[in-house]
Amino acid sequence: MNRKIRWGVLGCATIARVRTIPGLLGADNAELYAVASRGKEKADEVKEMFGAKVSYGSYEELLADPDVEAVYIPLPNSLHAEWVYKAAEAGKHILCEKPLGLCAEEAEKMFSFCEEKGVLLMEAFAYRHAPLVKKVKKLLDDGAIGKLLYMESHLTDVLTDMGNIRMKKNLGGGAFYDMACYNISVISYMTGKMPVSVKAMAQMDPERGVDVGNVMIMQYEDGTLAMGYSSLNSYARGYYCLVGDKGRIEVPCNFNCRNQVSFTVITGGHTDNVEVLDEEANTIGVMCPNNYMLEIEQFGRCILEGETPEVGKAETLRNAAILDMAFADL
């Protein structure tokens, strides 16, 4: 029987209840051992809902439990650093929701502290564990569309609850932190490098002081360009596209899609005046299990077998630095 990591969850946020805890329950090397909330009643409710062994009315109580080996942190962005430090001090391995830190400097200090305490830290980008994005990356690296010249990524949604934490500036709200981080992540993963310049524009909510929409344009040393658009107030869409000198790859899928999905590799076309003719479109199907389950299993293997985190320190710090560059341009 596989050894199972005993997990504790610090908080009963929607992302934990709807996505990560169900994924954890399906993982073959994980056990939902403990849940904590700021009140015992909520923690008890989630414990019963998912069958955790114990529940706590404070995060500190959970961290003091010696049976908890790893924790998942789904707290508001502004609280990530505080609870990563406290979890590391308690000797727990940590999977923390994205964005890990509010800036690259904060994220780097979090990694350094965890290294000092001998615990693992990984930023939770569940989509990065999916077969879909890995298949697209392999095709790009294998030259399916030639040299990459341009990439764009879109992630949008309509947020109707103005009391949501995404609309609270003091909690690290806004589309840059909540949505643009996905665009940065997938572009950074595909290019594998840091841009030399970043231009950014934002649509602000004047009452709440957070951005509800933004555009980022990135340029790389070799001339490659990339663009990201994210929004909390426009029609829901997840999409990214890579354009090379020999074709393009279109991925019209939400980042955390599951089950059977498909994307298209388009090559072979030629222009006649203003028309593009004779394109060959190859639709590729991919079966995506629960990305959150894959994320939990992968982090478990990092703890048990010494596997390298799929979302590693260098990638997280690069993405945080790109976001810093965007904020600096506003």
VOPAGU-2260 file (C-alpha; in pm, 1 decimal, decimal comma):
REM VOPAGU-2260
SITE   aa  ch    i         X         Y         Z
SITE  MET   A    0       0,0       0,0       0,0
SITE  ASN   A    1     129,5     344,6     -91,0
SITE  ARG   A    2     246,4     567,3     191,3
SITE  LYS   A    3       5,9     858,7     226,8
SITE  ILE   A    4     101,3    1211,8     327,2
SITE  ARG   A    5    -121,5    1345,4     604,3
SITE  TRP   A    6    -249,7    1683,2     486,5
SITE  GLY   A    7    -391,9    1977,8     674,2
SITE  VAL   A    8    -585,6    2258,1     505,0
SITE  LEU   A    9    -551,1    2609,5     645,6
SITE  GLY   A   10    -884,6    2767,6     565,3
SITE  CYS   A   11   -1214,8    2670,2     409,3
SITE  ALA   A   12   -1202,4    2896,2     103,7
SITE  THR   A   13   -1403,6    2810,1    -206,1
SITE  ILE   A   14   -1092,9    2700,5    -399,1
SITE  ALA   A   15   -1020,6    2450,3    -119,7
SITE  ARG   A   16   -1374,2    2312,4     -96,9
SITE  VAL   A   17   -1455,7    2302,7    -468,1
SITE  ARG   A   18   -1120,1    2216,5    -622,8
SITE  THR   A   19    -824,6    2120,8    -406,5
SITE  ILE   A   20    -982,5    1906,5    -134,9
SITE  PRO   A   21   -1175,5    1693,7    -389,8
SITE  GLY   A   22    -846,9    1656,7    -579,9
SITE  LEU   A   23    -669,3    1556,3    -259,1
SITE  LEU   A   24    -931,8    1291,6    -187,6
SITE  GLY   A   25    -861,7    1135,8    -527,0
SITE  ALA   A   26    -482,7    1133,3    -486,6
SITE  ASP   A   27    -325,5     794,4    -424,0
SITE  ASN   A   28     -56,8     925,9    -187,9
SITE  ALA   A   29    -259,8    1171,8      21,6
SITE  GLU   A   30    -489,6    1165,2     321,8
SITE  LEU   A   31    -709,5    1455,9     426,9
SITE  TYR   A   32    -618,0    1452,1     794,6
SITE  ALA   A   33    -709,0    1798,6     928,1
SITE  VAL   A   34    -898,1    2114,0     834,6
SITE  ALA   A   35    -890,3    2448,5    1012,7
SITE  SER   A   36   -1094,1    2764,2     997,6
SITE  ARG   A   37   -1113,4    3085,2    1198,9
SITE  GLY   A   38   -1413,3    2930,7    1374,2
SITE  LYS   A   39   -1467,1    2573,4    1491,0
SITE  GLU   A   40   -1818,9    2552,0    1349,1
SITE  LYS   A   41   -1702,7    2607,7     990,6
SITE  ALA   A   42   -1410,7    2368,4    1035,7
SITE  ASP   A   43   -1646,0    2100,3    1172,0
SITE  GLU   A   44   -1876,3    2147,6     874,3
SITE  VAL   A   45   -1593,2    2097,9     623,6
SITE  LYS   A   46   -1456,1    1804,0     826,4
SITE  GLU   A   47   -1792,4    1626,2     798,5
SITE  MET   A   48   -1834,2    1721,7     433,4
SITE  PHE   A   49   -1505,8    1562,1     325,4
SITE  GLY   A   50   -1433,1    1308,7     598,3
SITE  ALA   A   51   -1124,9    1465,9     754,2
SITE  LYS   A   52    -998,3    1305,4    1073,5
SITE  VAL   A   53    -986,6    1623,4    1285,2
SITE  SER   A   54   -1090,0    1987,6    1270,9
SITE  TYR   A   55    -955,1    2297,1    1440,5
SITE  GLY   A   56   -1096,1    2640,5    1515,7
SITE  SER   A   57    -766,0    2813,4    1444,6
SITE  TYR   A   58    -478,4    2773,6    1200,8
SITE  GLU   A   59    -229,3    2769,0    1488,7
SITE  GLU   A   60    -392,6    2457,9    1638,2
SITE  LEU   A   61    -361,5    2270,8    1311,1
SITE  LEU   A   62       4,9    2364,3    1275,2
SITE  ALA   A   63      69,3    2241,0    1629,0
SITE  ASP   A   64     -63,0    1894,3    1542,4
SITE  PRO   A   65     243,6    1668,1    1500,6
SITE  ASP   A   66      50,6    1429,2    1274,9
SITE  VAL   A   67       9,4    1691,6    1001,2
SITE  GLU   A   68     292,3    1651,9     748,9
SITE  ALA   A   69     193,5    1895,4     473,5
SITE  VAL   A   70     -41,1    2191,6     453,5
SITE  TYR   A   71    -233,7    2355,5     174,7
SITE  ILE   A   72    -279,1    2733,3     206,8
SITE  PRO   A   73    -580,2    2879,0      18,5
SITE  LEU   A   74    -587,8    3204,7     216,8
SITE  PRO   A   75    -612,4    3555,3      64,6
SITE  ASN   A   76    -298,3    3664,8    -121,0
SITE  SER   A   77    -194,7    3911,9     148,1
SITE  LEU   A   78    -179,5    3632,2     408,3
SITE  HIS   A   79      34,1    3385,4     213,8
SITE  ALA   A   80     370,4    3498,3     351,2
SITE  GLU   A   81     257,4    3504,1     715,8
SITE  TRP   A   82     121,9    3150,7     708,7
SITE  VAL   A   83     401,9    3006,8     496,2
SITE  TYR   A   84     643,7    3128,2     764,6
SITE  LYS   A   85     431,8    2983,8    1044,4
SITE  ALA   A   86     385,3    2650,8     866,6
SITE  ALA   A   87     756,7    2621,9     792,2
SITE  GLU   A   88     839,5    2707,5    1153,8
SITE  ALA   A   89     612,3    2417,8    1252,1
SITE  GLY   A   90     800,9    2183,5    1017,0
SITE  LYS   A   91     523,4    2135,6     761,2
SITE  HIS   A   92     573,3    2104,3     386,9
SITE  ILE   A   93     370,0    2370,6     207,0
SITE  LEU   A   94     157,0    2394,0    -105,6
SITE  CYS   A   95      47,6    2758,3    -126,7
SITE  GLU   A   96    -204,6    2907,8    -366,1
SITE  LYS   A   97     -90,8    3137,6    -641,8
SITE  PRO   A   98      45,0    3398,3    -645,6
SITE  LEU   A   99     288,0    3278,7    -380,0
SITE  GLY   A  100     394,8    3630,7    -285,3
SITE  LEU   A  101     282,1    3983,4    -362,7
SITE  CYS   A  102     623,8    4055,4    -518,5
SITE  ALA   A  103     938,6    3867,0    -612,2
SITE  GLU   A  104    1124,5    3981,1    -301,3
SITE  GLU   A  105     851,8    3845,3     -73,8
SITE  ALA   A  106     842,0    3513,8    -261,0
SITE  GLU   A  107    1221,1    3477,7    -247,0
SITE  LYS   A  108    1220,5    3530,6     129,9
SITE  MET   A  109     952,4    3264,1     166,1
SITE  PHE   A  110    1161,9    3011,1     -24,3
SITE  SER   A  111    1473,6    3099,7     175,9
SITE  PHE   A  112    1292,1    3053,7     506,0
SITE  CYS   A  113    1150,2    2716,5     399,7
SITE  GLU   A  114    1493,8    2600,1     286,6
SITE  GLU   A  115    1633,6    2705,9     623,0
SITE  LYS   A  116    1365,0    2504,7     802,1
SITE  GLY   A  117    1410,4    2201,4     576,6
SITE  VAL   A  118    1058,6    2195,4     431,2
SITE  LEU   A  119     936,4    2199,6      72,4
SITE  LEU   A  120     741,1    2491,7     -70,1
SITE  MET   A  121     552,9    2488,1    -401,5
SITE  GLU   A  122     323,2    2743,3    -560,6
SITE  ALA   A  123     -15,4    2593,0    -646,6
SITE  PHE   A  124     -69,9    2624,4   -1021,9
SITE  ALA   A  125    -276,2    2311,8   -1077,6
SITE  TYR   A  126    -297,8    2352,8   -1457,3
SITE  ARG   A  127      82,8    2312,4   -1482,2
SITE  HIS   A  128      43,5    1946,7   -1385,5
SITE  ALA   A  129    -200,5    1869,9   -1667,3
SITE  PRO   A  130    -117,3    1658,8   -1974,6
SITE  LEU   A  131    -262,9    1936,3   -2192,5
SITE  VAL   A  132      -5,8    2207,4   -2126,9
SITE  LYS   A  133     277,6    1952,5   -2126,8
SITE  LYS   A  134     170,8    1823,5   -2470,2
SITE  VAL   A  135     161,6    2176,8   -2611,9
SITE  LYS   A  136     505,4    2250,4   -2465,9
SITE  LYS   A  137     653,3    1933,9   -2618,6
SITE  LEU   A  138     513,5    2018,5   -2962,7
SITE  LEU   A  139     661,3    2367,1   -2938,5
SITE  ASP   A  140    1001,0    2234,6   -2827,3
SITE  ASP   A  141     994,5    1972,1   -3103,9
SITE  GLY   A  142     954,8    2245,7   -3367,3
SITE  ALA   A  143     594,2    2176,0   -3467,2
SITE  ILE   A  144     539,0    2544,4   -3553,1
SITE  GLY   A  145     900,0    2645,0   -3611,3
SITE  LYS   A  146    1048,6    2935,8   -3420,2
SITE  LEU   A  147     812,5    3093,4   -3168,8
SITE  LEU   A  148     750,9    3456,0   -3264,2
SITE  TYR   A  149     440,2    3550,7   -3066,1
SITE  MET   A  150     218,9    3413,0   -2791,8
SITE  GLU   A  151    -102,0    3540,7   -2639,3
SITE  SER   A  152    -304,3    3424,0   -2341,3
SITE  HIS   A  153    -649,2    3529,0   -2223,3
SITE  LEU   A  154    -819,6    3456,3   -1891,5
SITE  THR   A  155   -1140,3    3641,2   -1812,6
SITE  ASP   A  156   -1451,7    3610,6   -1601,5
SITE  VAL   A  157   -1742,0    3821,1   -1476,1
SITE  LEU   A  158   -1727,7    3870,3   -1101,0
SITE  THR   A  159   -2068,9    3974,0    -969,3
SITE  ASP   A  160   -1998,7    3958,1    -594,4
SITE  MET   A  161   -1836,5    4289,4    -510,7
SITE  GLY   A  162   -1770,1    4166,8    -158,2
SITE  ASN   A  163   -1538,9    3894,9    -293,1
SITE  ILE   A  164   -1177,6    3903,2    -171,1
SITE  ARG   A  165   -1067,8    3967,1    -531,8
SITE  MET   A  166   -1216,3    4315,0    -494,0
SITE  LYS   A  167   -1036,7    4394,5    -166,8
SITE  LYS   A  168    -710,3    4582,2    -212,1
SITE  ASN   A  169    -582,6    4508,4     139,3
SITE  LEU   A  170    -613,1    4132,7      72,2
SITE  GLY   A  171    -412,7    4141,0    -249,9
SITE  GLY   A  172    -713,4    4156,4    -478,4
SITE  GLY   A  173    -740,0    4255,5    -842,5
SITE  ALA   A  174    -714,2    4090,2   -1182,6
SITE  PHE   A  175    -333,4    4115,7   -1195,8
SITE  TYR   A  176    -287,5    3893,8    -890,8
SITE  ASP   A  177    -584,4    3663,9    -948,3
SITE  MET   A  178    -593,9    3623,5   -1327,2
SITE  ALA   A  179    -289,4    3774,2   -1500,9
SITE  CYS   A  180     -66,0    3540,6   -1300,8
SITE  TYR   A  181    -203,6    3256,6   -1517,5
SITE  ASN   A  182    -117,4    3440,0   -1838,6
SITE  ILE   A  183     231,5    3512,9   -1708,1
SITE  SER   A  184     271,9    3152,1   -1597,5
SITE  VAL   A  185     179,9    2987,1   -1927,6
SITE  ILE   A  186     377,0    3237,3   -2136,5
SITE  SER   A  187     677,2    3201,0   -1908,0
SITE  TYR   A  188     650,8    2820,3   -1917,9
SITE  MET   A  189     638,5    2811,6   -2297,6
SITE  THR   A  190     918,8    3062,7   -2354,4
SITE  GLY   A  191    1127,7    2944,6   -2061,4
SITE  LYS   A  192    1286,6    3283,8   -2010,1
SITE  MET   A  193    1255,8    3632,0   -1871,9
SITE  PRO   A  194    1134,6    3918,0   -2093,6
SITE  VAL   A  195    1358,8    4221,0   -2134,1
SITE  SER   A  196    1064,0    4458,8   -2117,9
SITE  VAL   A  197     703,7    4456,2   -1998,7
SITE  LYS   A  198     436,0    4710,7   -2081,7
SITE  ALA   A  199     112,7    4713,0   -1886,6
SITE  MET   A  200    -221,7    4888,3   -1877,6
SITE  ALA   A  201    -504,3    4845,4   -1629,8
SITE  GLN   A  202    -873,2    4923,7   -1597,7
SITE  MET   A  203    -927,5    5025,2   -1236,0
SITE  ASP   A  204   -1228,6    5011,6   -1008,9
SITE  PRO   A  205   -1205,3    5363,0    -862,0
SITE  GLU   A  206   -1416,0    5278,9    -558,6
SITE  ARG   A  207   -1219,3    4973,8    -449,9
SITE  GLY   A  208    -873,6    5060,5    -580,9
SITE  VAL   A  209    -810,7    4728,2    -758,4
SITE  ASP   A  210    -769,0    4653,5   -1126,5
SITE  VAL   A  211   -1061,5    4471,9   -1286,5
SITE  GLY   A  212    -892,0    4429,5   -1624,3
SITE  ASN   A  213    -541,1    4447,7   -1761,2
SITE  VAL   A  214    -322,9    4400,0   -2066,5
SITE  MET   A  215      45,6    4306,1   -2058,5
SITE  ILE   A  216     286,5    4309,3   -2351,1
SITE  MET   A  217     620,4    4133,4   -2313,6
SITE  GLN   A  218     925,8    4142,4   -2537,1
SITE  TYR   A  219    1214,1    3897,6   -2522,4
SITE  GLU   A  220    1578,8    3940,3   -2613,5
SITE  ASP   A  221    1539,8    3735,5   -2932,2
SITE  GLY   A  222    1250,1    3956,5   -3046,7
SITE  THR   A  223     968,6    3721,5   -2945,6
SITE  LEU   A  224     656,1    3906,5   -2832,4
SITE  ALA   A  225     379,5    3797,3   -2595,9
SITE  MET   A  226      52,8    3947,7   -2479,5
SITE  GLY   A  227    -176,6    3865,6   -2189,8
SITE  TYR   A  228    -529,2    3991,0   -2122,8
SITE  SER   A  229    -714,0    3920,7   -1801,4
SITE  SER   A  230   -1030,6    4057,5   -1652,3
SITE  LEU   A  231   -1280,7    4022,4   -1371,1
SITE  ASN   A  232   -1555,3    4199,6   -1565,8
SITE  SER   A  233   -1561,7    4055,4   -1917,9
SITE  TYR   A  234   -1712,7    3745,1   -2075,7
SITE  ALA   A  235   -1556,0    3427,1   -1939,3
SITE  ARG   A  236   -1281,5    3278,4   -2152,5
SITE  GLY   A  237    -967,3    3071,3   -2118,7
SITE  TYR   A  238    -745,3    3059,9   -2426,7
SITE  TYR   A  239    -384,9    3071,4   -2540,7
SITE  CYS   A  240    -219,7    3064,3   -2880,6
SITE  LEU   A  241     140,3    3024,7   -2997,4
SITE  VAL   A  242     247,9    3158,8   -3337,4
SITE  GLY   A  243     567,1    3048,0   -3507,2
SITE  ASP   A  244     721,4    3097,8   -3848,7
SITE  LYS   A  245     578,8    2762,6   -3968,6
SITE  GLY   A  246     239,7    2745,8   -3797,7
SITE  ARG   A  247      40,0    2809,7   -3483,9
SITE  ILE   A  248    -108,9    2620,3   -3191,5
SITE  GLU   A  249    -451,6    2726,9   -3064,4
SITE  VAL   A  250    -562,4    2609,2   -2720,4
SITE  PRO   A  251    -925,4    2714,5   -2659,3
SITE  CYS   A  252    -944,4    2557,3   -2314,0
SITE  ASN   A  253    -987,8    2684,7   -1961,4
SITE  PHE   A  254    -664,8    2652,7   -1767,8
SITE  ASN   A  255    -802,0    2395,6   -1523,7
SITE  CYS   A  256   -1012,5    2200,4   -1770,8
SITE  ARG   A  257   -1070,3    1831,8   -1717,7
SITE  ASN   A  258   -1183,7    1519,8   -1906,0
SITE  GLN   A  259   -1147,0    1507,6   -2286,6
SITE  VAL   A  260   -1021,3    1835,5   -2435,2
SITE  SER   A  261    -861,8    1925,5   -2766,0
SITE  PHE   A  262    -638,4    2185,4   -2925,0
SITE  THR   A  263    -534,0    2250,4   -3283,5
SITE  VAL   A  264    -199,0    2267,2   -3461,4
SITE  ILE   A  265    -226,5    2461,8   -3786,1
SITE  THR   A  266      50,1    2445,9   -4048,7
SITE  GLY   A  267     114,1    2433,0   -4421,4
SITE  GLY   A  268     -79,3    2739,1   -4534,4
SITE  HIS   A  269      26,9    2993,1   -4792,8
SITE  THR   A  270    -105,5    3336,1   -4884,2
SITE  ASP   A  271    -268,3    3436,3   -5209,3
SITE  ASN   A  272    -322,7    3811,1   -5201,7
SITE  VAL   A  273    -509,3    3850,3   -4868,8
SITE  GLU   A  274    -627,0    3489,4   -4832,5
SITE  VAL   A  275    -456,4    3210,1   -4643,8
SITE  LEU   A  276    -501,7    2886,6   -4837,4
SITE  ASP   A  277    -440,9    2516,5   -4790,0
SITE  GLU   A  278    -386,7    2521,3   -4416,3
SITE  GLU   A  279    -365,2    2184,8   -4247,8
SITE  ALA   A  280    -543,8    2173,6   -3913,8
SITE  ASN   A  281    -455,3    1882,2   -3688,7
SITE  THR   A  282    -685,7    1854,4   -3388,5
SITE  ILE   A  283    -523,7    1674,6   -3096,7
SITE  GLY   A  284    -726,9    1525,6   -2814,5
SITE  VAL   A  285    -592,0    1502,6   -2461,1
SITE  MET   A  286    -745,9    1333,0   -2159,5
SITE  CYS   A  287    -704,2    1554,1   -1854,4
SITE  PRO   A  288    -757,6    1400,4   -1512,3
SITE  ASN   A  289    -830,4    1629,9   -1219,3
SITE  ASN   A  290    -539,6    1878,0   -1226,2
SITE  TYR   A  291    -569,5    1936,4    -853,2
SITE  MET   A  292    -531,8    1564,9    -788,8
SITE  LEU   A  293    -221,9    1558,0   -1009,4
SITE  GLU   A  294     -81,2    1856,8    -819,3
SITE  ILE   A  295    -132,5    1691,9    -480,1
SITE  GLU   A  296      16,6    1363,2    -602,1
SITE  GLN   A  297     320,5    1536,9    -750,2
SITE  PHE   A  298     391,3    1732,8    -433,4
SITE  GLY   A  299     350,3    1411,3    -237,2
SITE  ARG   A  300     614,3    1245,5    -453,2
SITE  CYS   A  301     843,5    1541,9    -390,3
SITE  ILE   A  302     810,0    1476,5     -16,3
SITE  LEU   A  303     827,3    1097,5     -27,9
SITE  GLU   A  304    1060,2    1031,8    -320,2
SITE  GLY   A  305    1259,6    1350,1    -367,0
SITE  GLU   A  306    1098,2    1437,5    -700,7
SITE  THR   A  307    1157,6    1791,8    -824,4
SITE  PRO   A  308     852,3    2020,0    -786,6
SITE  GLU   A  309     673,4    2071,8   -1117,1
SITE  VAL   A  310     639,0    2441,0   -1033,3
SITE  GLY   A  311     983,5    2514,1    -899,5
SITE  LYS   A  312    1144,8    2804,7    -720,9
SITE  ALA   A  313    1307,6    2950,5   -1033,1
SITE  GLU   A  314     979,2    2952,7   -1225,0
SITE  THR   A  315     783,3    3108,1    -938,9
SITE  LEU   A  316    1043,3    3382,1    -887,0
SITE  ARG   A  317    1061,6    3456,5   -1260,3
SITE  ASN   A  318     684,5    3492,7   -1281,0
SITE  ALA   A  319     679,2    3715,6    -972,8
SITE  ALA   A  320     950,1    3933,9   -1126,5
SITE  ILE   A  321     746,3    3970,0   -1447,3
SITE  LEU   A  322     445,5    4080,4   -1244,2
SITE  ASP   A  323     669,3    4330,6   -1063,5
SITE  MET   A  324     774,3    4470,7   -1402,9
SITE  ALA   A  325     408,7    4507,7   -1501,4
SITE  PHE   A  326     321,0    4697,1   -1182,9
SITE  ALA   A  327     625,6    4919,9   -1230,5
SITE  ASP   A  328     500,0    5022,3   -1577,0
SITE  LEU   A  329     152,0    5127,7   -1464,0
